[in-house]
Structure formats: C-alpha cells, structure tokens
C-alpha cells in the first residue's frame, strides 16, 4: 500500500518506485490501474464518461494517447448484476444528493443514470442474439441496437427537481451545500425512446430515473402484446414480465390462465423466480475480477459510449440552451406521481 495524493507528483513517483520494486526480476508484469479520479486530476474518469458526445470523444482521444482499446476496461456496475446477465425501465433512489450537491449539480440524472446504466440495461434487453458470448460479439450487438435509436426529443421528455418533503424534514435540492439558488439541475427525468429496427419499431420505451423518491429500486417491465383473438375471453390484463435488478434480484411473470371451472374464464397468475437465499457476488467484485483476468465480456466499449451519448446529447443541449426549468416534486413522493 502506498499512501499519497492524486494531485501531487511526489505521490506518483513513490508509487512508481514501489511498482518497480514489486516487478523486479519478473519476466512479466500485469498492472491494473483503477482510475476513479475527480475531473481536476484527469479530465473526467468517473462516470459519466464525458459531459456530452463531444467531450466524451475528447476524453477517448486523450486515453488513446496512452492505452489501446484492449487495455481499457470501462466499468458500469449494473453490468455486474446477475439478473441483468440473465436476460417501462425505471431507476429510483430514495435518497437525495446529500453531500454530493456540487457534483450532482454539474451532472444531473440524465448524465448520471440514463446515459450509462439505463442504456446498458436497455441494450442487453433489446439486442439481437450475438454470434457468441465473446466480448467483441456482445459489444457489437449492444452497439448495433443503440445505433438504431434516434436522439430523444425534448417534446417526449419530462424533467423535475425535488423540493422539500411534505413534512419539511427532508431538504430541497437547492438547500444542498454548493448548489446555487435557481439551479435548473435535473434530478428526475421521464422520456420516451424508440428503436427503429424491424423488431422494435412500433414499441414505445419509457425511461424513468430520479432521486429523492419513495424507494430505491431498478425495475425493467415488459408488457407483451395482446393476442388478436384474446377478446373471446373478455377483458384481460396484459401478460407482463418484470425484472427487478435491485434490490433483491428477481424475475416476475404475470400471465393470464384459464380457471378450472364449468365456465370459460381467465385470471391473472403470478410466477416468480428470485435469488433469495443464494449468495450473489457484489457487482464490483465481479467486474474487478473480470478486469484482473482480462475478460472484457462485461466491459463497455468505446463505440457503445459514443452511441449512448448520441442519443442524449441533443436533449441535454436543448435543456441548457433554452434554460428549461424543471417541474417541482416533493422529496419522498411516489415515483409515478412525478409524471402525472
């Protein structure tokens, strides 16, 4: 262990000396640099990867000067969650920006959650079957389906910012330290996305993410189309699959079944598969182990990052150019109430 400071050259020289000593008389040396650094130290290595499409490409060019693509492992911890790998998208957080007001004010929910975590889950859910489960084939299919997504329109988007809770015990976002009065930072966003390929062209995709809501969870809901002949059974709810990414990973299926009866009628039944009682590695455990082994299967490749930013950058630029004021919602409000 070498103690130091990311802003001091002396610390890095001490680290180099220690690494050289560890590698002395060894034919091969493998070094993994986990770069969770503030922008002041090296542009922006922590997520989001860049600030928009242009800055993301500038950062990639900076990395290309020092490392090749097969030496860069981009971590998105949602790719380390087992339920995603078994594969309306919504991600809510009960907490606000407590202690991270300055960071979040410069980032917002769209950059912090939607452009990266949400796009990776969406890509895994909607991609075509890859030729194999090698890293390149998986990344190829994820990039391909993201490339079929047009930029999200501001006309199909709702943004919000939390204010004090109804009982006054929880602070507004603008009450956070280092958050300026009048901040128009987005702490909630709901948007309609499209994938314009043959499989998904007429399927609306609702993306929702926010802070300071009633609970913390990440959910994927798939509503199946009704059968053209389903009307013979009268009114039926849609068959539905729900993937709970966190907490407590699980998959639920709600299906219409015939009721054993003298008359023909149906009812909805719930089927569920949970990981309850099973020991699941933490997401970062799996991803850091992948990096140590040189396994890029759950890596985010540069062209995936580029495709994701292309989807959101026009919306981000519109919100900033027009100085759009987010609608207010109370800290701790029920998730769905924000978009009513």
N, C-alpha and C positions, 0 to 999 in steps of 0.2 A: 504494500500500500504506500502510495506517495501522496502526501498532502500538498495542496497548492491552490492557486487561484487562477481562474480562466483568463484573467486579464494581464497576467504577468509573465514575461518571457523567461524569467528565472525558474518558474514552476515547470515550464515545458522542457527546459534544459535538464532539470533534475529528473523529470520523467524519462527523457531520452537516455540519460545515463543509467537509470535503473533498468530500462528495457534492454539496453546493450549488454548490461551485466547478466541479465537472465538468459540472453541468447548466445552468450559466449561459448564457443566450441560446439555449437549445434549446427548441423548441416542445413536444417530447415527451420524457419521461424514463421509462425502464424500469429498475426496481431489483429484483434478486433477492437475498433475504436467506437464506443457508444457515444454518439455526439448529440446529447441533449443540452444544447447550449443556447443562451439568450442571444437575440439578434445583434446585440452590441459586440459579441465576441466573434461571430462568424455569420454575418447576414442573418438568415433565419433557418436554423437547422431543425428546431422543434416544429411540430405541426402548428398551423398549416404550412405546407411546403411552398413558401412564397406568399404573396398577398393577392395576386391575381395571375392571369395567364402570362403576362409579360414578365413579371418579377419571378415567377416560377421558372421560366425559361432562362432568365439571367442567372438564377441560383444553380440551375442544372449545368450551365456553361462553366460556372465557377468550379463546381465539383468535377466536371470533365477534365479540368486542367490537372487534377491531382490523382483521380481514380478512374478506372474503366467501369463500365456498367456492371460487370460481373464482380466488382469489388464493393458495390454499394448495396446495402440491404435497407430498404425503406420499411419501417415498421408501422403498421396500423393494427393496434391491439385487438380490434374487432375481428381480424382475420385469424387470431389465435383462439377464438371462442369455438368450442367443439360443435355447437349446434349450427353455426354458420357453415362449417365444413360438411355437414350432413345435407346439406342442401343440394292497402294503406301501409308504408314504413314509417314508424314513429319512434322517436327517441326523446324521452323526457327526463329531466333532472329535478328532484325535489329541492335541491339547494340552489342558491343564487350564485353570485360571483364573489362571495365572501373572501376577502384577502387577495383577490386577483382582479380587482376592478380596472386597474390601469391596463393590464394585458388584455382583458376581455373587451374593453372599450375600443381598442385598436383592431380587434379581430371580429367579434360578433359571432352569432350562432351559425350563419351561413358558412363562414370560413372554418370555424372551429369544429363543426359537426357534419354539416351536409355535404360539403365539397369532398370530404375524405371518407369518414366512416360510412356515411349513408350511401355514397356512390359505390364503395367496395361491396357492401351487402347487396345492393341492387344489381351490380354486375354479376355476382355469384348466382343470384336468384334467376336472372333472365338470360344468361349467356347460353349459347348452344353447347352441346356436348363436345368437349375437347377431344382431339385425336388420342391424347394420353394424359396422364396426370403429372407430366413433367412440368417444370416451372415455365418454360417457354410456351408450351401449348396452352396452359391455363391462362397465362398473361395475354396471349394472343386473343383468346376468346373474350376475356374481360374487356380488353381494349376495343375489340370489334363492336361489341354491343354498346359500349359507351359512345363510340363514334357514330352510332345510329341515332343518338339523342340530340335533338335540336336544342339550342340555348333556351333556358327557361325564361318566359316572358313575365315582365312586371305586372301585366294585366291578369295573370293567373297566380298571383302571389299575395299573401297577407303577411305583414310583419308586425311585431309587437315589442313592447318593452315593459318589464314589470315595475309596478309601483308598490307602495307599502301594502302589507297584508290587511285584510278587512278589520282585524282586531288591533292593528297598529304595532304588533310585536316584531314583525319582520320588516327590514328596511327596503326602500326602493333602490333600484339600480343606481340612480343618481345620488343616493346617500352614501355610496361606497367611496372610500378614500381614493383620491386621484382620478375620480370620474367627474368631469366638468358639468356644471349646470347646463341644461339644454342639450345634453348628449343625445344623439339620434342612433345610438348603437342598437342593433337588432339582437334582442335576447330570445325572441320567438319567431319562427318562420313556418308558414304552410305554403306549399307550392305544388302545382300540377305539372308533372313531367310526362314526356312522350318518348316512345322508342319507335322510330319509323321504319321498322322492317316487317317482313311478312308475318311473323309470329305475333308481334305485339302492337301492330299499327293502330288498332282501334281500342286499345286498353288504356284507360286513364290511370296514371300512377300518382298517388297522393303522398307527398313527403312532408312530414311534420317533425319539428325539433324545437326544444326550448328549455329554458332554465326557470327556476322558481315556480314549479308546477306542483300538483298534488302528490306525485310519486316519481320515483326514479325507475325507469324501465326502458328496454328497447324491444319493440314488437314489429314483426312482419305479418301482415294479414293479407291473404289471398282469397278473394271472392270468386268462386267459379261461376261460369255462365250457366244459366238455367237451360235445361233441355227443352227443345222446341215442343215436345209432347208432354211437358210436365203439367200443363194446365188440366189434364184429365184427372189429376189428383186434387184439384182445387188450389188454394193459396198455400205456398210452401216458402220457407226461408231459403236463402241461397246456401248451397254447400260451401263451407269455409274452412280454410286451413290457417292456423295461427302458429307462428314460430316465435317463441319467447327467447330472445338472445340473452337477456339479463333482466332481473336476477333469476336464479334457479332455472337454468336452461330446460326447455321442454318444447314439444310439438303437440298441438291440439287439432283435432279434426271434427268438425260438426257436419254430420251428414243426415239426409232425410232417409228414413227407413219405413218399410211397411209394418204396421202394427198387427200382431197376431189377433185377428178378430173376425167376426162373421161378416163385417162390412169392410170395404176397402178404404183405408185411411192411412195417413202417414204422420210421423212425428220426428222431430229432430233429436238425434242422439249424439253424445259427446264421446269421442275416443281421445285418449291422451297417452303420450309417451314422455316421461320425464326422466331426468338423470338423478333423481332423488336417491341418496344413499351411495352413489358412485363417486369416487374420488377423481375429480377432473383437474388437470394442471391449470394453474393460472395462465392467462393469455400471454403475459410477458415471459413466463417460464418457457412456454413452447416456442415463442418467436426468437428469444435469445439463444435457445438451444439450436434452432434452425440455423441461425447466423453463425454459431460456432462450428457447426457441421458443414457449412457452405451449402445448405439446402435452401434454394430460392423459391420453393413451391408457394409459400405464403408471403412472398415479397411483393411490393408494389413497384412495378417497373416504371421507368421514366415516361413512356408514352401513355400509360394509364393516368399518371398525374396530369399530363398535358390535356388529355381528353376530358378529364373531370373539370379542370379549370375552364375549358372552352364552354362547358355547359352553364357555369355560374358567373363568369366574368361580365357578360353584358348586363345581367341583373344587378350585380354589385356596382358597376359603373353608373347605371341609371339611378340607383338609390342615392349614390353620393353626388352625382351631378345635379339631380333635382332636389337634393336635401330633403328627402321624404321623411316625414315624422311618423314613427311607429305608433300604432294604437296602444293604449294603456291597458294592462290587465293586472289584477291584484296578485301579489305574491301568494302562492299556495292554491291558486284557482284550479279547478278541474280542467284537465288537458283540453277536452273537446270544447269547453266553454269559450276558449280564446277566439275561435273562428266563427262563432255564432253571430 
